[in-house]
Every structure is written in C-alpha cells, then in structure tokens.
C-alpha cells in the first residue's frame, strides 16, 4: 500500500502540469473553505459603499460651503429672516386670509 502510493507520487512528480493544477485546486479550496474568499468579497463591498458615502459627503460639503458663503451676504440674511419668521419690511404689500371669511362665503354662496 505504501509502496503503491510512493510510486504514484513519483510518477506525478514527472508531470509538472498535473502538479501545478493539483496545487492550484488545493489553493482555491483552501481560500474558499477558510473564509478568505468571503472576507475579500465583504471588504470589496464595504469599500464600494464607503466610496459612495465619501462621494455623497463631498457633494454635501460643497453644498454647505456654498450656503455658508451665501449666508454671509446681507440680502440672504434678510430673505431668510423674512421667510422663517414671517417678517415684512416697510412698503411691502400684505395679504391676510382668514378662515372665518372663507367659511362665511361658502355659506352665503351655498357651496
């Protein structure tokens, strides 16, 4: 039995391409079964996701830098204050709509 295995091994050593393919198959099986292939796939996926997040964060950073630059202008500050706090400046035309008047109009028109 031992002698037969030794003879097979000796014949195998005389065929380098077969040795190469056997070693290659053992290497692939080792990578697959010890989890290295999954870890490589996982790392590649994580790298792609992080690259996307970096790109999105850079775009958001540019938007915020633009808004900061714009926020230093007095016209922008005035417009933001008007919009946020419903402020008006002298000479502005104001329209006030009340819910009571619209309800009265619906009753008188019959709609």
C-alpha positions, 0 to 999 in steps of 0.5 A: 500500500505504501509502496503503491502510493510512493510510486504514484507520487513519483510518477506525478512528480514527472508531470509538472502540469498535473502538479501545478493544477493539483496545487492550484485546486488545493489553493482555491479550496483552501481560500474558499473553505477558510473564509478568505474568499468571503472576507475579500468579497465583504471588504470589496463591498464595504469599500464600494459603499464607503466610496459612495458615502465619501462621494455623497459627503463631498457633494454635501460639503460643497453644498454647505460651503456654498450656503455658508458663503451665501449666508454671509451676504446681507440680502440672504440674511434678510430673505431668510429672516423674512421667510422663517419668521414671517417678517415684512419690511416697510412698503411691502404689500400684505395679504391676510386670509382668514378662515372665518371669511372663507367659511362665511362665503361658502355659506352665503354662496351655498357651496 
